[in-house]
Amino acid sequence: MARGRIGLDIGSTAVRAAEVAWTAAPAVVRAAQVPLPAGAVESGEVRDAEAVAAALKELWHEGGFKARQVWMGIGNQRVFVREVVIPWLPDKELRASLPLQVQEFLPMSADEVVLDHVPVAEFEQEDRRMLRILLVAAQRTAVDAAVRAVQAARLEPLGLDLVPFALVRAVGTDDGALGLEEQGEEAIVDIGAHVTNIVVHARGTTRFVRIVPAGGRDITTAVARAFGVDDELAERLKRGEPVGDQEAAEPPAPDEVRSVALTRAAAFVDEIRSSLEFYTAQAKDARIGRLLVTGGGSKLDGLLDVMRERIPLPVDPARVFEHVASQLSWSPEEAADHEPLLTVAVGLAIPGRDA
């Protein structure tokens, strides 16, 4: 019998779930998404638990999911990620003592956060065994709000993971098949509506994480302001959908919309480039060999070209279905349309190294 699990991604504009099952190899066997009402989730934080719970119930119906146990993701400005060095301890002792060991690095009390860590490297310092880790601290109130919404939908959260870690599992190259051993590390950028997650990893080991409070909605807002339309119409214009005279007195030309969208996108891309430059400046011998891009915001026409112009790296779309086979009954066009939206949910459904 195939074993599997369900990853649940609560985004700012939609809830998405993917079920990954294993026989000989992992495969996505169910996936679905349901839109959220405006304001239910803002900047990655649940504001209206009742609305989110209602969307999750609809999601389970639409997707035909049978199991109710889920693995959740978190990635917003309430999450603190920092590389720190602490004395080495066996894993069980380290987890028990972690709040005391890292309190000095936290911007708030350890009692106010949910803590986790990812080992990066071990080394000797003055004849003492030390451990370099990525410390993750998620504000407890934000975590609790998401958990309450999931439980209200009669789902059972079994785990909570950082979205950047899920991205590495979903689309990260860890076998050297693309020559990354020689080229260096790999960066992955997931562009959501309100939040963009950036992660750099070396063959599956996370080296750097940054969560940027910006995304596709900023480009929508720029279009809305430029042409004096509401956000809903601006979103349609941004996507290149036809707009009738009854919706806008003088609909802007597609080329005008594209120019405004890509001008705002260029400033956003510069933020991504600055984050990657910060990492390479701080990390000894760091060398990023490739940048993969995913998320709903990555579907903006011309965005990848802008990234290739402004970031001195090979830039490619992340292809989650090239890493995890799809058994979904979608046409190639439907799969290509949904693929960037499901990367996080698929990654959450894949167990981590300690699972």
C-alpha positions as CSV (number, residue, x, y, z in Angstrom):
1,M,0.0,0.0,0.0
2,A,1.3,3.5,-0.9
3,R,2.1,5.7,2.0
4,G,1.7,9.4,1.7
5,R,1.0,12.8,3.4
6,I,-0.7,16.1,2.6
7,G,1.1,19.5,2.5
8,L,-1.1,22.5,3.2
9,D,-0.1,26.0,2.0
10,I,-2.2,28.9,3.4
11,G,-1.3,31.7,1.1
12,S,-2.5,35.3,1.1
13,T,-5.0,34.8,-1.7
14,A,-5.7,31.1,-1.7
15,V,-5.4,27.8,0.2
16,R,-3.6,25.0,-1.6
17,A,-3.0,21.4,-0.7
18,A,-1.1,18.5,-2.4
19,E,-1.0,14.9,-1.5
20,V,2.2,13.0,-2.2
21,A,2.2,9.2,-2.1
22,W,5.1,6.8,-2.3
23,T,5.4,3.4,-3.9
24,A,8.6,3.1,-5.8
25,A,8.9,6.9,-6.1
26,P,7.0,9.9,-4.8
27,A,4.1,11.2,-6.9
28,V,1.5,13.9,-6.5
29,V,-1.8,12.1,-6.5
30,R,-4.2,14.9,-5.4
31,A,-4.0,18.7,-5.5
32,A,-6.4,21.6,-5.4
33,Q,-6.6,25.3,-4.5
34,V,-9.5,27.5,-3.3
35,P,-9.4,31.3,-3.3
36,L,-9.6,33.2,0.0
37,P,-11.7,36.3,0.5
38,A,-9.8,39.6,0.6
39,G,-8.3,40.2,4.1
40,A,-8.7,36.6,5.4
41,V,-4.9,36.3,5.3
42,E,-2.6,39.3,5.1
43,S,1.1,39.2,4.6
44,G,1.1,35.5,5.3
45,E,-0.8,35.8,8.6
46,V,-4.3,34.5,9.3
47,R,-6.6,37.4,10.2
48,D,-10.0,35.7,9.7
49,A,-9.8,32.1,11.0
50,E,-13.5,31.5,10.2
51,A,-13.1,32.5,6.5
52,V,-9.9,30.4,6.2
53,A,-11.6,27.4,7.8
54,A,-14.5,27.7,5.4
55,A,-12.1,27.8,2.4
56,L,-10.2,24.7,3.8
57,K,-13.5,22.7,4.0
58,E,-14.2,23.6,0.4
59,L,-10.6,22.7,-0.5
60,W,-11.0,19.2,0.9
61,H,-14.2,18.7,-1.0
62,E,-12.8,20.0,-4.3
63,G,-9.6,18.0,-4.0
64,G,-11.2,14.8,-2.9
65,F,-8.8,14.4,0.0
66,K,-9.6,11.5,2.3
67,A,-7.0,12.0,5.0
68,R,-7.4,14.9,7.4
69,Q,-3.8,15.0,8.8
70,V,-1.7,17.8,7.3
71,W,1.7,19.3,7.4
72,M,1.6,23.1,7.4
73,G,4.0,25.8,6.3
74,I,4.8,29.2,7.6
75,G,6.8,32.0,6.0
76,N,6.0,35.6,6.8
77,Q,7.5,38.6,8.6
78,R,6.7,37.1,12.0
79,V,9.4,34.5,11.4
80,F,13.0,35.2,12.5
81,V,15.8,33.2,10.7
82,R,19.4,33.7,11.7
83,E,22.6,31.7,11.5
84,V,24.1,31.3,15.0
85,V,26.9,29.3,16.6
86,I,26.4,27.3,19.8
87,P,28.2,24.5,21.6
88,W,27.6,21.1,20.2
89,L,25.1,18.8,21.9
90,P,23.4,15.5,21.0
91,D,20.2,16.3,19.1
92,K,17.8,15.4,22.0
93,E,19.7,17.5,24.5
94,L,20.1,20.4,22.0
95,R,16.3,20.5,21.4
96,A,15.6,20.6,25.1
97,S,18.1,23.3,25.8
98,L,17.6,25.4,22.7
99,P,15.4,28.2,24.2
100,L,18.1,28.9,26.8
101,Q,21.0,28.7,24.4
102,V,19.6,31.0,21.8
103,Q,17.7,33.6,23.9
104,E,20.4,36.2,23.4
105,F,20.0,36.0,19.6
106,L,16.2,36.5,19.7
107,P,14.4,39.8,19.4
108,M,11.7,38.6,21.8
109,S,11.4,36.2,24.7
110,A,11.8,32.5,23.8
111,D,8.4,31.9,25.5
112,E,6.8,34.0,22.7
113,V,8.0,31.9,19.8
114,V,8.0,28.4,18.4
115,L,11.7,27.4,17.9
116,D,13.3,25.1,15.4
117,H,16.8,24.8,13.9
118,V,18.7,23.3,11.0
119,P,22.3,22.1,11.5
120,V,24.7,23.7,9.0
121,A,28.1,22.6,10.0
122,E,30.2,21.3,12.9
123,F,33.7,22.6,13.7
124,E,36.3,22.9,16.4
125,Q,36.9,26.2,18.2
126,E,39.5,26.5,20.9
127,D,39.4,22.7,21.4
128,R,35.6,22.8,21.8
129,R,33.1,21.2,19.5
130,M,30.8,23.8,18.1
131,L,27.7,23.7,15.9
132,R,26.6,26.3,13.3
133,I,22.8,26.3,12.9
134,L,20.0,28.2,11.1
135,L,17.8,29.3,14.0
136,V,14.1,29.6,13.2
137,A,11.8,31.4,15.5
138,A,8.1,31.9,14.6
139,Q,6.0,34.2,16.7
140,R,3.6,32.0,18.6
141,T,0.5,34.1,18.1
142,A,0.8,33.9,14.3
143,V,1.4,30.1,14.5
144,D,-1.6,29.7,16.9
145,A,-3.9,31.6,14.5
146,A,-3.1,29.4,11.6
147,V,-3.4,26.2,13.7
148,R,-6.9,27.3,15.0
149,A,-8.1,27.9,11.4
150,V,-6.9,24.5,10.4
151,Q,-8.5,22.8,13.4
152,A,-11.7,24.7,12.8
153,A,-11.9,22.9,9.4
154,R,-11.6,19.6,11.3
155,L,-8.1,19.0,10.0
156,E,-5.3,17.7,12.2
157,P,-1.9,19.6,11.9
158,L,0.9,17.1,12.5
159,G,3.8,19.4,11.7
160,L,4.8,23.0,11.0
161,D,7.7,23.8,8.6
162,L,9.3,26.9,7.3
163,V,8.3,27.5,3.6
164,P,11.9,27.9,2.4
165,F,12.8,24.5,3.7
166,A,9.8,23.0,1.8
167,L,11.0,24.8,-1.4
168,V,14.4,23.0,-1.2
169,R,12.7,19.6,-0.8
170,A,10.3,20.3,-3.7
171,V,12.6,21.7,-6.4
172,G,16.1,21.9,-5.0
173,T,18.9,20.0,-6.8
174,D,20.8,17.8,-4.3
175,D,22.4,15.0,-6.4
176,G,24.8,17.0,-8.5
177,A,23.0,16.0,-11.7
178,L,23.1,19.5,-13.0
179,G,26.7,20.1,-12.2
180,L,26.0,22.2,-9.1
181,E,28.8,20.6,-7.2
182,E,31.2,22.5,-9.5
183,Q,29.0,25.6,-10.0
184,G,28.2,26.3,-6.4
185,E,25.0,26.7,-4.4
186,E,21.4,27.1,-5.7
187,A,18.9,29.9,-4.9
188,I,15.2,29.4,-5.0
189,V,12.7,32.3,-4.9
190,D,9.0,31.7,-4.3
191,I,7.0,34.9,-5.2
192,G,3.6,35.0,-3.5
193,A,1.0,37.8,-3.5
194,H,2.3,39.5,-0.4
195,V,5.4,37.6,0.7
196,T,8.4,36.3,-1.2
197,N,10.6,33.6,0.3
198,I,14.3,33.4,-0.7
199,V,16.4,30.4,0.2
200,V,20.0,29.4,-0.8
201,H,21.0,25.8,-0.3
202,A,24.0,23.6,-1.1
203,R,22.8,20.2,-2.4
204,G,19.8,20.1,0.0
205,T,21.4,21.8,3.0
206,T,19.9,25.2,3.6
207,R,22.5,28.0,3.9
208,F,20.5,31.2,3.9
209,V,16.8,32.3,4.2
210,R,15.2,35.7,3.8
211,I,11.5,36.5,3.8
212,V,10.6,39.7,1.9
213,P,7.3,41.5,2.6
214,A,6.6,42.1,-1.1
215,G,5.2,40.1,-4.0
216,G,2.8,40.1,-6.9
217,R,0.3,42.3,-5.2
218,D,2.7,45.2,-5.2
219,I,2.8,45.0,-9.0
220,T,-1.0,44.9,-9.1
221,T,-1.1,48.0,-6.9
222,A,1.3,49.8,-9.3
223,V,-1.0,49.0,-12.2
224,A,-4.1,50.2,-10.3
225,R,-2.5,53.5,-9.5
226,A,-1.1,54.1,-12.9
227,F,-4.5,53.7,-14.6
228,G,-6.9,54.7,-11.9
229,V,-8.7,51.3,-11.6
230,D,-9.5,49.1,-8.7
231,D,-7.3,46.2,-7.6
232,E,-9.5,43.5,-9.1
233,L,-9.4,45.1,-12.6
234,A,-5.7,45.8,-12.2
235,E,-5.1,42.1,-11.5
236,R,-6.9,41.2,-14.7
237,L,-5.0,43.8,-16.7
238,K,-1.7,42.5,-15.2
239,R,-2.6,39.0,-16.3
240,G,-3.3,40.2,-19.9
241,E,-7.0,39.3,-19.7
242,P,-9.4,41.3,-22.0
243,V,-11.3,44.2,-20.5
244,G,-14.5,45.6,-22.0
245,D,-15.4,49.3,-22.3
246,Q,-18.1,48.8,-19.7
247,E,-15.4,47.9,-17.1
248,A,-13.1,50.8,-17.9
249,A,-13.9,53.9,-19.9
250,E,-10.6,53.8,-21.7
251,P,-8.9,50.4,-21.2
252,P,-5.1,50.9,-21.3
253,A,-3.2,49.2,-24.1
254,P,-1.6,45.9,-23.1
255,D,1.9,47.3,-23.9
256,E,1.2,50.2,-21.4
257,V,0.1,47.8,-18.7
258,R,3.2,45.6,-19.3
259,S,5.5,48.5,-19.1
260,V,4.1,49.6,-15.8
261,A,4.1,46.1,-14.4
262,L,7.7,45.4,-15.4
263,T,9.0,48.7,-14.2
264,R,7.6,47.9,-10.7
265,A,8.9,44.3,-11.1
266,A,12.4,45.6,-11.8
267,A,12.5,47.3,-8.3
268,F,11.3,44.1,-6.8
269,V,13.9,42.1,-8.6
270,D,16.6,44.4,-7.2
271,E,15.4,43.5,-3.7
272,I,16.0,39.9,-4.5
273,R,19.4,40.6,-6.0
274,S,20.4,42.6,-2.9
275,S,19.4,39.7,-0.7
276,L,21.6,37.3,-2.7
277,E,24.5,39.7,-2.7
278,F,24.2,40.1,1.1
279,Y,24.5,36.3,1.4
280,T,27.5,36.0,-0.8
281,A,29.2,38.9,0.9
282,Q,28.7,37.4,4.4
283,A,29.3,33.7,3.7
284,K,32.8,32.6,3.2
285,D,33.4,31.0,-0.2
286,A,29.8,31.3,-1.1
287,R,29.1,31.1,-4.8
288,I,25.5,30.8,-6.2
289,G,25.4,28.8,-9.4
290,R,21.7,29.1,-10.4
291,L,18.4,30.8,-9.4
292,L,15.1,29.0,-9.6
293,V,11.8,30.9,-9.5
294,T,8.3,29.7,-8.6
295,G,5.1,30.9,-7.0
296,G,2.1,32.7,-8.4
297,G,4.0,35.9,-8.9
298,S,6.5,34.2,-11.1
299,K,3.8,33.9,-13.8
300,L,4.0,37.6,-14.7
301,D,4.8,37.8,-18.4
302,G,8.3,39.1,-18.9
303,L,9.4,38.7,-15.2
304,L,12.0,36.0,-15.8
305,D,13.5,38.2,-18.6
306,V,13.8,41.1,-16.1
307,M,15.5,38.8,-13.6
308,R,17.9,37.5,-16.2
309,E,18.8,41.1,-17.1
310,R,19.3,42.3,-13.5
311,I,20.6,39.3,-11.6
312,P,24.0,37.9,-12.9
313,L,23.0,34.2,-12.6
314,P,21.3,31.6,-14.8
315,V,17.6,32.1,-14.0
316,D,15.1,29.3,-14.7
317,P,11.5,28.4,-13.7
318,A,11.3,25.8,-10.9
319,R,9.6,22.7,-12.2
320,V,8.2,20.7,-9.3
321,F,6.7,18.0,-11.5
322,E,10.2,17.3,-12.8
323,H,11.2,16.4,-9.3
324,V,8.0,14.7,-8.1
325,A,5.9,12.9,-10.8
326,S,2.3,14.1,-11.3
327,Q,-0.5,11.5,-11.4
328,L,-3.1,14.3,-11.7
329,S,-5.6,14.2,-14.6
330,W,-4.5,17.6,-16.0
331,S,-3.7,18.5,-19.6
332,P,-0.1,19.7,-20.2
333,E,-1.5,23.3,-20.3
334,E,-3.3,22.9,-17.0
335,A,-0.2,21.3,-15.3
336,A,2.0,24.2,-16.5
337,D,-0.5,26.7,-15.2
338,H,-0.9,25.1,-11.7
339,E,2.7,24.0,-11.3
340,P,4.2,27.2,-9.8
341,L,1.3,27.5,-7.4
342,L,1.8,24.0,-5.9
343,T,5.5,24.0,-5.2
344,V,5.2,24.9,-1.5
345,A,2.3,22.4,-0.8
346,V,4.3,19.6,-2.5
347,G,7.4,20.4,-0.5
348,L,5.5,20.4,2.7
349,A,4.2,16.9,1.8
350,I,7.8,15.6,1.4
351,P,9.3,14.5,4.7
352,G,12.4,16.4,5.9
353,R,15.7,14.6,6.7
354,D,14.7,14.1,10.4
355,A,11.1,12.9,9.6
